[in-house]
Structures are given as structure tokens and as C-alpha cells.
Amino acid sequence: MITRKLAEITTLLCSSQSDAEKFDKGNSSAGTRVRKAAQLAAKALKELRKIVSEVKTERAQEKNQT
């Protein structure tokens, strides 16, 4: 689950590489698309962090119960 989610985020960022290159060449609207992808990735990364923390907490609780 975690690996799949991280792969999705990586794919999202990699797909914006061509827009980043276009922005570097002066295409301002490509910059808007890069910013949007970055915002989506940031949101997804925060969610991923939360999930990882929850799983770690659950595992620690299970370990303490045994």
C-alpha cells in the first residue's frame, strides 16, 4: 500500500517534468501546471506521512500487547 502510493506520487512529479522544461524556456502556463502538480504531490505526501505514522503506531500497540 505505501509503496504503491509513493509510486503514484513519483509518477505525478515525473509527468510534470516536460512542463518544467517548457517553463524554463519561458512558457508561463506550463509553470501553472507544474505548480498544480507540486500542490497535488504535497497533499499526497502529507497523506502518506499520516498513513505511515498510523501504521507504525498500530504495529507498536500490537507488539506491546503480545
PDB file of N, H, CA, C and O in Angstrom:
ATOM      1  N   MET A   1       0.829  -1.189   0.000  1.00  0.00           N
ATOM      2  CA  MET A   1       0.000   0.000   0.000  1.00  0.00           C
ATOM      3  C   MET A   1       0.877   1.257   0.000  1.00  0.00           C
ATOM      4  O   MET A   1       0.660   2.157  -0.811  1.00  0.00           O
ATOM      5  N   ILE A   2       1.847   1.325   0.886  1.00  0.00           N
ATOM      6  H   ILE A   2       2.023   0.594   1.544  1.00  0.00           H
ATOM      7  CA  ILE A   2       2.718   2.504   0.979  1.00  0.00           C
ATOM      8  C   ILE A   2       3.558   2.638  -0.293  1.00  0.00           C
ATOM      9  O   ILE A   2       3.714   3.732  -0.836  1.00  0.00           O
ATOM     10  N   THR A   3       4.090   1.518  -0.754  1.00  0.00           N
ATOM     11  H   THR A   3       3.964   0.629  -0.313  1.00  0.00           H
ATOM     12  CA  THR A   3       4.922   1.541  -1.962  1.00  0.00           C
ATOM     13  C   THR A   3       4.119   2.018  -3.160  1.00  0.00           C
ATOM     14  O   THR A   3       4.605   2.811  -3.967  1.00  0.00           O
ATOM     15  N   ARG A   4       2.897   1.535  -3.271  1.00  0.00           N
ATOM     16  H   ARG A   4       2.502   0.891  -2.615  1.00  0.00           H
ATOM     17  CA  ARG A   4       2.040   1.931  -4.404  1.00  0.00           C
ATOM     18  C   ARG A   4       1.738   3.421  -4.345  1.00  0.00           C
ATOM     19  O   ARG A   4       1.795   4.108  -5.364  1.00  0.00           O
ATOM     20  N   LYS A   5       1.418   3.921  -3.163  1.00  0.00           N
ATOM     21  H   LYS A   5       1.372   3.363  -2.335  1.00  0.00           H
ATOM     22  CA  LYS A   5       1.088   5.337  -3.008  1.00  0.00           C
ATOM     23  C   LYS A   5       2.293   6.217  -3.357  1.00  0.00           C
ATOM     24  O   LYS A   5       2.151   7.243  -4.023  1.00  0.00           O
ATOM     25  N   LEU A   6       3.474   5.805  -2.900  1.00  0.00           N
ATOM     26  H   LEU A   6       3.589   4.972  -2.359  1.00  0.00           H
ATOM     27  CA  LEU A   6       4.684   6.569  -3.209  1.00  0.00           C
ATOM     28  C   LEU A   6       4.977   6.537  -4.706  1.00  0.00           C
ATOM     29  O   LEU A   6       5.423   7.535  -5.270  1.00  0.00           O
ATOM     30  N   ALA A   7       4.732   5.411  -5.346  1.00  0.00           N
ATOM     31  H   ALA A   7       4.370   4.600  -4.887  1.00  0.00           H
ATOM     32  CA  ALA A   7       4.937   5.305  -6.794  1.00  0.00           C
ATOM     33  C   ALA A   7       3.991   6.246  -7.541  1.00  0.00           C
ATOM     34  O   ALA A   7       4.377   6.848  -8.543  1.00  0.00           O
ATOM     35  N   GLU A   8       2.756   6.372  -7.056  1.00  0.00           N
ATOM     36  H   GLU A   8       2.443   5.882  -6.242  1.00  0.00           H
ATOM     37  CA  GLU A   8       1.798   7.293  -7.687  1.00  0.00           C
ATOM     38  C   GLU A   8       2.291   8.734  -7.594  1.00  0.00           C
ATOM     39  O   GLU A   8       2.188   9.496  -8.556  1.00  0.00           O
ATOM     40  N   ILE A   9       2.825   9.100  -6.436  1.00  0.00           N
ATOM     41  H   ILE A   9       2.908   8.482  -5.655  1.00  0.00           H
ATOM     42  CA  ILE A   9       3.339  10.461  -6.238  1.00  0.00           C
ATOM     43  C   ILE A   9       4.540  10.702  -7.153  1.00  0.00           C
ATOM     44  O   ILE A   9       4.664  11.761  -7.769  1.00  0.00           O
ATOM     45  N   THR A  10       5.408   9.718  -7.228  1.00  0.00           N
ATOM     46  H   THR A  10       5.307   8.858  -6.728  1.00  0.00           H
ATOM     47  CA  THR A  10       6.588   9.828  -8.095  1.00  0.00           C
ATOM     48  C   THR A  10       6.175   9.986  -9.553  1.00  0.00           C
ATOM     49  O   THR A  10       6.747  10.796 -10.283  1.00  0.00           O
ATOM     50  N   THR A  11       5.183   9.212  -9.971  1.00  0.00           N
ATOM     51  H   THR A  11       4.719   8.554  -9.377  1.00  0.00           H
ATOM     52  CA  THR A  11       4.683   9.302 -11.343  1.00  0.00           C
ATOM     53  C   THR A  11       4.107  10.688 -11.617  1.00  0.00           C
ATOM     54  O   THR A  11       4.336  11.265 -12.680  1.00  0.00           O
ATOM     55  N   LEU A  12       3.367  11.210 -10.662  1.00  0.00           N
ATOM     56  H   LEU A  12       3.181  10.742  -9.798  1.00  0.00           H
ATOM     57  CA  LEU A  12       2.793  12.554 -10.805  1.00  0.00           C
ATOM     58  C   LEU A  12       3.888  13.593 -11.022  1.00  0.00           C
ATOM     59  O   LEU A  12       3.781  14.439 -11.910  1.00  0.00           O
ATOM     60  N   LEU A  13       4.932  13.527 -10.216  1.00  0.00           N
ATOM     61  H   LEU A  13       5.019  12.840  -9.495  1.00  0.00           H
ATOM     62  CA  LEU A  13       6.017  14.503 -10.349  1.00  0.00           C
ATOM     63  C   LEU A  13       6.801  14.305 -11.645  1.00  0.00           C
ATOM     64  O   LEU A  13       7.179  15.276 -12.301  1.00  0.00           O
ATOM     65  N   CYS A  14       7.043  13.056 -12.009  1.00  0.00           N
ATOM     66  H   CYS A  14       6.736  12.268 -11.476  1.00  0.00           H
ATOM     67  CA  CYS A  14       7.777  12.790 -13.251  1.00  0.00           C
ATOM     68  C   CYS A  14       6.999  13.245 -14.483  1.00  0.00           C
ATOM     69  O   CYS A  14       7.581  13.679 -15.477  1.00  0.00           O
ATOM     70  N   SER A  15       5.680  13.138 -14.399  1.00  0.00           N
ATOM     71  H   SER A  15       5.207  12.785 -13.591  1.00  0.00           H
ATOM     72  CA  SER A  15       4.870  13.551 -15.546  1.00  0.00           C
ATOM     73  C   SER A  15       4.881  15.068 -15.742  1.00  0.00           C
ATOM     74  O   SER A  15       4.546  15.558 -16.821  1.00  0.00           O
ATOM     75  N   SER A  16       5.261  15.796 -14.720  1.00  0.00           N
ATOM     76  H   SER A  16       5.534  15.398 -13.844  1.00  0.00           H
ATOM     77  CA  SER A  16       5.320  17.252 -14.862  1.00  0.00           C
ATOM     78  C   SER A  16       6.697  17.732 -15.316  1.00  0.00           C
ATOM     79  O   SER A  16       6.925  18.936 -15.434  1.00  0.00           O
ATOM     80  N   GLN A  17       7.612  16.804 -15.568  1.00  0.00           N
ATOM     81  H   GLN A  17       7.427  15.826 -15.472  1.00  0.00           H
ATOM     82  CA  GLN A  17       8.972  17.163 -15.995  1.00  0.00           C
ATOM     83  C   GLN A  17       8.961  17.954 -17.309  1.00  0.00           C
ATOM     84  O   GLN A  17       9.685  18.941 -17.445  1.00  0.00           O
ATOM     85  N   SER A  18       8.158  17.532 -18.256  1.00  0.00           N
ATOM     86  H   SER A  18       7.570  16.731 -18.146  1.00  0.00           H
ATOM     87  CA  SER A  18       8.138  18.241 -19.544  1.00  0.00           C
ATOM     88  C   SER A  18       7.585  19.654 -19.380  1.00  0.00           C
ATOM     89  O   SER A  18       8.046  20.579 -20.049  1.00  0.00           O
ATOM     90  N   ASP A  19       6.604  19.829 -18.499  1.00  0.00           N
ATOM     91  H   ASP A  19       6.229  19.077 -17.955  1.00  0.00           H
ATOM     92  CA  ASP A  19       6.086  21.175 -18.234  1.00  0.00           C
ATOM     93  C   ASP A  19       7.146  22.038 -17.556  1.00  0.00           C
ATOM     94  O   ASP A  19       7.234  23.237 -17.818  1.00  0.00           O
ATOM     95  N   ALA A  20       7.948  21.428 -16.686  1.00  0.00           N
ATOM     96  H   ALA A  20       7.876  20.454 -16.473  1.00  0.00           H
ATOM     97  CA  ALA A  20       9.026  22.177 -16.034  1.00  0.00           C
ATOM     98  C   ALA A  20      10.039  22.665 -17.067  1.00  0.00           C
ATOM     99  O   ALA A  20      10.523  23.794 -16.998  1.00  0.00           O
ATOM    100  N   GLU A  21      10.345  21.798 -18.017  1.00  0.00           N
ATOM    101  H   GLU A  21       9.951  20.880 -18.073  1.00  0.00           H
ATOM    102  CA  GLU A  21      11.280  22.191 -19.077  1.00  0.00           C
ATOM    103  C   GLU A  21      10.698  23.307 -19.933  1.00  0.00           C
ATOM    104  O   GLU A  21      11.412  24.233 -20.319  1.00  0.00           O
ATOM    105  N   LYS A  22       9.392  23.223 -20.234  1.00  0.00           N
ATOM    106  H   LYS A  22       8.812  22.472 -19.921  1.00  0.00           H
ATOM    107  CA  LYS A  22       8.727  24.275 -21.005  1.00  0.00           C
ATOM    108  C   LYS A  22       8.750  25.598 -20.236  1.00  0.00           C
ATOM    109  O   LYS A  22       8.961  26.661 -20.818  1.00  0.00           O
ATOM    110  N   PHE A  23       8.530  25.518 -18.923  1.00  0.00           N
ATOM    111  H   PHE A  23       8.358  24.655 -18.449  1.00  0.00           H
ATOM    112  CA  PHE A  23       8.553  26.725 -18.099  1.00  0.00           C
ATOM    113  C   PHE A  23       9.943  27.363 -18.121  1.00  0.00           C
ATOM    114  O   PHE A  23      10.079  28.583 -18.220  1.00  0.00           O
ATOM    115  N   ASP A  24      10.975  26.515 -18.025  1.00  0.00           N
ATOM    116  H   ASP A  24      10.864  25.524 -17.944  1.00  0.00           H
ATOM    117  CA  ASP A  24      12.349  27.029 -18.075  1.00  0.00           C
ATOM    118  C   ASP A  24      12.634  27.765 -19.383  1.00  0.00           C
ATOM    119  O   ASP A  24      13.470  28.666 -19.432  1.00  0.00           O
ATOM    120  N   LYS A  25      11.928  27.367 -20.439  1.00  0.00           N
ATOM    121  H   LYS A  25      11.248  26.635 -20.399  1.00  0.00           H
ATOM    122  CA  LYS A  25      12.123  28.001 -21.742  1.00  0.00           C
ATOM    123  C   LYS A  25      11.237  29.231 -21.938  1.00  0.00           C
ATOM    124  O   LYS A  25      11.283  29.875 -22.986  1.00  0.00           O
ATOM    125  N   GLY A  26      10.416  29.559 -20.904  1.00  0.00           N
ATOM    126  H   GLY A  26      10.379  29.035 -20.053  1.00  0.00           H
ATOM    127  CA  GLY A  26       9.632  30.782 -20.973  1.00  0.00           C
ATOM    128  C   GLY A  26       8.136  30.610 -21.081  1.00  0.00           C
ATOM    129  O   GLY A  26       7.427  31.613 -21.174  1.00  0.00           O
ATOM    130  N   ASN A  27       7.619  29.408 -21.073  1.00  0.00           N
ATOM    131  H   ASN A  27       8.194  28.594 -20.998  1.00  0.00           H
ATOM    132  CA  ASN A  27       6.186  29.168 -21.180  1.00  0.00           C
ATOM    133  C   ASN A  27       5.554  29.279 -19.784  1.00  0.00           C
ATOM    134  O   ASN A  27       5.638  28.349 -18.982  1.00  0.00           O
ATOM    135  N   SER A  28       4.933  30.406 -19.511  1.00  0.00           N
ATOM    136  H   SER A  28       4.864  31.161 -20.163  1.00  0.00           H
ATOM    137  CA  SER A  28       4.376  30.660 -18.180  1.00  0.00           C
ATOM    138  C   SER A  28       3.217  29.744 -17.825  1.00  0.00           C
ATOM    139  O   SER A  28       3.061  29.376 -16.660  1.00  0.00           O
ATOM    140  N   SER A  29       2.404  29.367 -18.799  1.00  0.00           N
ATOM    141  H   SER A  29       2.531  29.666 -19.745  1.00  0.00           H
ATOM    142  CA  SER A  29       1.267  28.498 -18.486  1.00  0.00           C
ATOM    143  C   SER A  29       1.743  27.100 -18.073  1.00  0.00           C
ATOM    144  O   SER A  29       1.051  26.407 -17.327  1.00  0.00           O
ATOM    145  N   ALA A  30       2.906  26.689 -18.549  1.00  0.00           N
ATOM    146  H   ALA A  30       3.468  27.252 -19.155  1.00  0.00           H
ATOM    147  CA  ALA A  30       3.475  25.408 -18.108  1.00  0.00           C
ATOM    148  C   ALA A  30       3.848  25.490 -16.634  1.00  0.00           C
ATOM    149  O   ALA A  30       3.778  24.493 -15.915  1.00  0.00           O
ATOM    150  N   GLY A  31       4.243  26.671 -16.189  1.00  0.00           N
ATOM    151  H   GLY A  31       4.300  27.480 -16.774  1.00  0.00           H
ATOM    152  CA  GLY A  31       4.552  26.875 -14.772  1.00  0.00           C
ATOM    153  C   GLY A  31       3.337  26.660 -13.892  1.00  0.00           C
ATOM    154  O   GLY A  31       3.448  26.131 -12.786  1.00  0.00           O
ATOM    155  N   THR A  32       2.184  27.067 -14.379  1.00  0.00           N
ATOM    156  H   THR A  32       2.093  27.497 -15.277  1.00  0.00           H
ATOM    157  CA  THR A  32       0.934  26.849 -13.636  1.00  0.00           C
ATOM    158  C   THR A  32       0.674  25.355 -13.475  1.00  0.00           C
ATOM    159  O   THR A  32       0.252  24.905 -12.410  1.00  0.00           O
ATOM    160  N   ARG A  33       0.923  24.599 -14.520  1.00  0.00           N
ATOM    161  H   ARG A  33       1.266  24.964 -15.385  1.00  0.00           H
ATOM    162  CA  ARG A  33       0.717  23.144 -14.441  1.00  0.00           C
ATOM    163  C   ARG A  33       1.716  22.499 -13.486  1.00  0.00           C
ATOM    164  O   ARG A  33       1.378  21.554 -12.773  1.00  0.00           O
ATOM    165  N   VAL A  34       2.938  23.006 -13.471  1.00  0.00           N
ATOM    166  H   VAL A  34       3.214  23.773 -14.051  1.00  0.00           H
ATOM    167  CA  VAL A  34       3.953  22.487 -12.546  1.00  0.00           C
ATOM    168  C   VAL A  34       3.538  22.787 -11.107  1.00  0.00           C
ATOM    169  O   VAL A  34       3.657  21.929 -10.231  1.00  0.00           O
ATOM    170  N   ARG A  35       3.059  23.985 -10.867  1.00  0.00           N
ATOM    171  H   ARG A  35       2.962  24.681 -11.578  1.00  0.00           H
ATOM    172  CA  ARG A  35       2.620  24.356  -9.516  1.00  0.00           C
ATOM    173  C   ARG A  35       1.459  23.481  -9.059  1.00  0.00           C
ATOM    174  O   ARG A  35       1.399  23.065  -7.902  1.00  0.00           O
ATOM    175  N   LYS A  36       0.541  23.207  -9.980  1.00  0.00           N
ATOM    176  H   LYS A  36       0.590  23.545 -10.920  1.00  0.00           H
ATOM    177  CA  LYS A  36      -0.604  22.353  -9.646  1.00  0.00           C
ATOM    178  C   LYS A  36      -0.130  20.941  -9.280  1.00  0.00           C
ATOM    179  O   LYS A  36      -0.580  20.363  -8.291  1.00  0.00           O
ATOM    180  N   ALA A  37       0.779  20.401 -10.087  1.00  0.00           N
ATOM    181  H   ALA A  37       1.144  20.871 -10.890  1.00  0.00           H
ATOM    182  CA  ALA A  37       1.311  19.061  -9.803  1.00  0.00           C
ATOM    183  C   ALA A  37       2.048  19.045  -8.470  1.00  0.00           C
ATOM    184  O   ALA A  37       1.941  18.081  -7.712  1.00  0.00           O
ATOM    185  N   ALA A  38       2.793  20.107  -8.183  1.00  0.00           N
ATOM    186  H   ALA A  38       2.880  20.890  -8.799  1.00  0.00           H
ATOM    187  CA  ALA A  38       3.525  20.192  -6.919  1.00  0.00           C
ATOM    188  C   ALA A  38       2.561  20.255  -5.740  1.00  0.00           C
ATOM    189  O   ALA A  38       2.813  19.650  -4.698  1.00  0.00           O
ATOM    190  N   GLN A  39       1.478  20.972  -5.898  1.00  0.00           N
ATOM    191  H   GLN A  39       1.274  21.463  -6.744  1.00  0.00           H
ATOM    192  CA  GLN A  39       0.483  21.073  -4.831  1.00  0.00           C
ATOM    193  C   GLN A  39      -0.185  19.722  -4.587  1.00  0.00           C
ATOM    194  O   GLN A  39      -0.382  19.321  -3.440  1.00  0.00           O
ATOM    195  N   LEU A  40      -0.531  19.026  -5.660  1.00  0.00           N
ATOM    196  H   LEU A  40      -0.371  19.352  -6.591  1.00  0.00           H
ATOM    197  CA  LEU A  40      -1.126  17.700  -5.528  1.00  0.00           C
ATOM    198  C   LEU A  40      -0.151  16.727  -4.866  1.00  0.00           C
ATOM    199  O   LEU A  40      -0.548  15.922  -4.023  1.00  0.00           O
ATOM    200  N   ALA A  41       1.115  16.804  -5.245  1.00  0.00           N
ATOM    201  H   ALA A  41       1.437  17.459  -5.929  1.00  0.00           H
ATOM    202  CA  ALA A  41       2.128  15.932  -4.657  1.00  0.00           C
ATOM    203  C   ALA A  41       2.315  16.240  -3.173  1.00  0.00           C
ATOM    204  O   ALA A  41       2.452  15.324  -2.362  1.00  0.00           O
ATOM    205  N   ALA A  42       2.322  17.512  -2.816  1.00  0.00           N
ATOM    206  H   ALA A  42       2.211  18.256  -3.474  1.00  0.00           H
ATOM    207  CA  ALA A  42       2.479  17.888  -1.411  1.00  0.00           C
ATOM    208  C   ALA A  42       1.325  17.352  -0.577  1.00  0.00           C
ATOM    209  O   ALA A  42       1.526  16.839   0.524  1.00  0.00           O
ATOM    210  N   LYS A  43       0.128  17.473  -1.105  1.00  0.00           N
ATOM    211  H   LYS A  43      -0.036  17.890  -1.999  1.00  0.00           H
ATOM    212  CA  LYS A  43      -1.049  16.966  -0.399  1.00  0.00           C
ATOM    213  C   LYS A  43      -0.966  15.443  -0.242  1.00  0.00           C
ATOM    214  O   LYS A  43      -1.247  14.902   0.828  1.00  0.00           O
ATOM    215  N   ALA A  44      -0.577  14.769  -1.316  1.00  0.00           N
ATOM    216  H   ALA A  44      -0.348  15.208  -2.185  1.00  0.00           H
ATOM    217  CA  ALA A  44      -0.456  13.309  -1.283  1.00  0.00           C
ATOM    218  C   ALA A  44       0.648  12.869  -0.322  1.00  0.00           C
ATOM    219  O   ALA A  44       0.497  11.863   0.370  1.00  0.00           O
ATOM    220  N   LEU A  45       1.746  13.607  -0.274  1.00  0.00           N
ATOM    221  H   LEU A  45       1.868  14.425  -0.836  1.00  0.00           H
ATOM    222  CA  LEU A  45       2.831  13.270   0.640  1.00  0.00           C
ATOM    223  C   LEU A  45       2.411  13.445   2.101  1.00  0.00           C
ATOM    224  O   LEU A  45       2.796  12.646   2.956  1.00  0.00           O
ATOM    225  N   LYS A  46       1.639  14.467   2.385  1.00  0.00           N
ATOM    226  H   LYS A  46       1.327  15.116   1.691  1.00  0.00           H
ATOM    227  CA  LYS A  46       1.135  14.651   3.750  1.00  0.00           C
ATOM    228  C   LYS A  46       0.241  13.487   4.148  1.00  0.00           C
ATOM    229  O   LYS A  46       0.310  12.992   5.273  1.00  0.00           O
ATOM    230  N   GLU A  47      -0.592  13.059   3.218  1.00  0.00           N
ATOM    231  H   GLU A  47      -0.648  13.462   2.304  1.00  0.00           H
ATOM    232  CA  GLU A  47      -1.476  11.923   3.474  1.00  0.00           C
ATOM    233  C   GLU A  47      -0.652  10.652   3.690  1.00  0.00           C
ATOM    234  O   GLU A  47      -0.949   9.857   4.582  1.00  0.00           O
ATOM    235  N   LEU A  48       0.376  10.469   2.874  1.00  0.00           N
ATOM    236  H   LEU A  48       0.617  11.115   2.150  1.00  0.00           H
ATOM    237  CA  LEU A  48       1.251   9.313   3.007  1.00  0.00           C
ATOM    238  C   LEU A  48       1.937   9.303   4.370  1.00  0.00           C
ATOM    239  O   LEU A  48       2.024   8.260   5.018  1.00  0.00           O
ATOM    240  N   ARG A  49       2.420  10.453   4.798  1.00  0.00           N
ATOM    241  H   ARG A  49       2.350  11.300   4.272  1.00  0.00           H
ATOM    242  CA  ARG A  49       3.058  10.566   6.115  1.00  0.00           C
ATOM    243  C   ARG A  49       2.104  10.154   7.223  1.00  0.00           C
ATOM    244  O   ARG A  49       2.484   9.449   8.158  1.00  0.00           O
ATOM    245  N   LYS A  50       0.874  10.599   7.108  1.00  0.00           N
ATOM    246  H   LYS A  50       0.565  11.172   6.349  1.00  0.00           H
ATOM    247  CA  LYS A  50      -0.137  10.285   8.109  1.00  0.00           C
ATOM    248  C   LYS A  50      -0.386   8.778   8.159  1.00  0.00           C
ATOM    249  O   LYS A  50      -0.459   8.190   9.238  1.00  0.00           O
ATOM    250  N   ILE A  51      -0.515   8.158   6.990  1.00  0.00           N
ATOM    251  H   ILE A  51      -0.456   8.636   6.113  1.00  0.00           H
ATOM    252  CA  ILE A  51      -0.759   6.720   6.921  1.00  0.00           C
ATOM    253  C   ILE A  51       0.410   5.944   7.533  1.00  0.00           C
ATOM    254  O   ILE A  51       0.200   5.009   8.306  1.00  0.00           O
ATOM    255  N   VAL A  52       1.630   6.329   7.190  1.00  0.00           N
ATOM    256  H   VAL A  52       1.801   7.088   6.562  1.00  0.00           H
ATOM    257  CA  VAL A  52       2.807   5.645   7.724  1.00  0.00           C
ATOM    258  C   VAL A  52       2.840   5.769   9.247  1.00  0.00           C
ATOM    259  O   VAL A  52       3.122   4.793   9.941  1.00  0.00           O
ATOM    260  N   SER A  53       2.560   6.940   9.759  1.00  0.00           N
ATOM    261  H   SER A  53       2.331   7.733   9.195  1.00  0.00           H
ATOM    262  CA  SER A  53       2.551   7.137  11.215  1.00  0.00           C
ATOM    263  C   SER A  53       1.483   6.279  11.882  1.00  0.00           C
ATOM    264  O   SER A  53       1.722   5.699  12.941  1.00  0.00           O
ATOM    265  N   GLU A  54       0.314   6.198  11.272  1.00  0.00           N
ATOM    266  H   GLU A  54       0.119   6.670  10.412  1.00  0.00           H
ATOM    267  CA  GLU A  54      -0.758   5.382  11.829  1.00  0.00           C
ATOM    268  C   GLU A  54      -0.369   3.904  11.851  1.00  0.00           C
ATOM    269  O   GLU A  54      -0.611   3.209  12.838  1.00  0.00           O
ATOM    270  N   VAL A  55       0.227   3.435  10.774  1.00  0.00           N
ATOM    271  H   VAL A  55       0.424   4.000   9.973  1.00  0.00           H
ATOM    272  CA  VAL A  55       0.638   2.030  10.706  1.00  0.00           C
ATOM    273  C   VAL A  55       1.709   1.742  11.756  1.00  0.00           C
ATOM    274  O   VAL A  55       1.665   0.711  12.427  1.00  0.00           O
ATOM    275  N   LYS A  56       2.667   2.652  11.898  1.00  0.00           N
ATOM    276  H   LYS A  56       2.703   3.490  11.353  1.00  0.00           H
ATOM    277  CA  LYS A  56       3.711   2.470  12.904  1.00  0.00           C
ATOM    278  C   LYS A  56       3.118   2.401  14.300  1.00  0.00           C
ATOM    279  O   LYS A  56       3.540   1.577  15.112  1.00  0.00           O
ATOM    280  N   THR A  57       2.148   3.255  14.589  1.00  0.00           N
ATOM    281  H   THR A  57       1.806   3.924  13.929  1.00  0.00           H
ATOM    282  CA  THR A  57       1.507   3.266  15.901  1.00  0.00           C
ATOM    283  C   THR A  57       0.754   1.961  16.138  1.00  0.00           C
ATOM    284  O   THR A  57       0.827   1.384  17.223  1.00  0.00           O
ATOM    285  N   GLU A  58       0.034   1.500  15.126  1.00  0.00           N
ATOM    286  H   GLU A  58      -0.026   1.968  14.244  1.00  0.00           H
ATOM    287  CA  GLU A  58      -0.702   0.236  15.237  1.00  0.00           C
ATOM    288  C   GLU A  58       0.251  -0.929  15.498  1.00  0.00           C
ATOM    289  O   GLU A  58      -0.022  -1.789  16.336  1.00  0.00           O
ATOM    290  N   ARG A  59       1.355  -0.949  14.784  1.00  0.00           N
ATOM    291  H   ARG A  59       1.577  -0.251  14.103  1.00  0.00           H
ATOM    292  CA  ARG A  59       2.328  -2.030  14.966  1.00  0.00           C
ATOM    293  C   ARG A  59       2.929  -1.994  16.367  1.00  0.00           C
ATOM    294  O   ARG A  59       3.128  -3.042  16.981  1.00  0.00           O
ATOM    295  N   ALA A  60       3.217  -0.810  16.874  1.00  0.00           N
ATOM    296  H   ALA A  60       3.056   0.042  16.376  1.00  0.00           H
ATOM    297  CA  ALA A  60       3.785  -0.688  18.210  1.00  0.00           C
ATOM    298  C   ALA A  60       2.776  -1.163  19.255  1.00  0.00           C
ATOM    299  O   ALA A  60       3.148  -1.829  20.220  1.00  0.00           O
ATOM    300  N   GLN A  61       1.516  -0.826  19.068  1.00  0.00           N
ATOM    301  H   GLN A  61       1.213  -0.284  18.284  1.00  0.00           H
ATOM    302  CA  GLN A  61       0.484  -1.265  20.005  1.00  0.00           C
ATOM    303  C   GLN A  61       0.329  -2.775  19.972  1.00  0.00           C
ATOM    304  O   GLN A  61       0.187  -3.404  21.020  1.00  0.00           O
ATOM    305  N   GLU A  62       0.353  -3.363  18.789  1.00  0.00           N
ATOM    306  H   GLU A  62       0.468  -2.852  17.937  1.00  0.00           H
ATOM    307  CA  GLU A  62       0.247  -4.819  18.664  1.00  0.00           C
ATOM    308  C   GLU A  62       1.429  -5.510  19.334  1.00  0.00           C
ATOM    309  O   GLU A  62       1.268  -6.541  19.988  1.00  0.00           O
ATOM    310  N   LYS A  63       2.607  -4.938  19.166  1.00  0.00           N
ATOM    311  H   LYS A  63       2.737  -4.101  18.635  1.00  0.00           H
ATOM    312  CA  LYS A  63       3.808  -5.513  19.756  1.00  0.00           C
ATOM    313  C   LYS A  63       3.728  -5.443  21.278  1.00  0.00           C
ATOM    314  O   LYS A  63       4.140  -6.383  21.959  1.00  0.00           O
ATOM    315  N   ASN A  64       3.215  -4.364  21.810  1.00  0.00           N
ATOM    316  H   ASN A  64       2.881  -3.601  21.257  1.00  0.00           H
ATOM    317  CA  ASN A  64       3.112  -4.200  23.267  1.00  0.00           C
ATOM    318  C   ASN A  64       2.063  -5.123  23.870  1.00  0.00           C
ATOM    319  O   ASN A  64       2.158  -5.480  25.044  1.00  0.00           O
ATOM    320  N   GLN A  65       1.066  -5.514  23.084  1.00  0.00           N
ATOM    321  H   GLN A  65       0.989  -5.224  22.130  1.00  0.00           H
ATOM    322  CA  GLN A  65       0.010  -6.387  23.585  1.00  0.00           C
ATOM    323  C   GLN A  65       0.464  -7.837  23.698  1.00  0.00           C
ATOM    324  O   GLN A  65      -0.116  -8.622  24.449  1.00  0.00           O
ATOM    325  N   THR A  66       1.497  -8.185  22.951  1.00  0.00           N
ATOM    326  H   THR A  66       1.968  -7.548  22.340  1.00  0.00           H
ATOM    327  CA  THR A  66       1.960  -9.574  22.989  1.00  0.00           C
ATOM    328  C   THR A  66       3.043  -9.805  23.999  1.00  0.00           C
ATOM    329  O   THR A  66       3.528 -10.928  24.140  1.00  0.00           O
TER     330      THR A  66
END
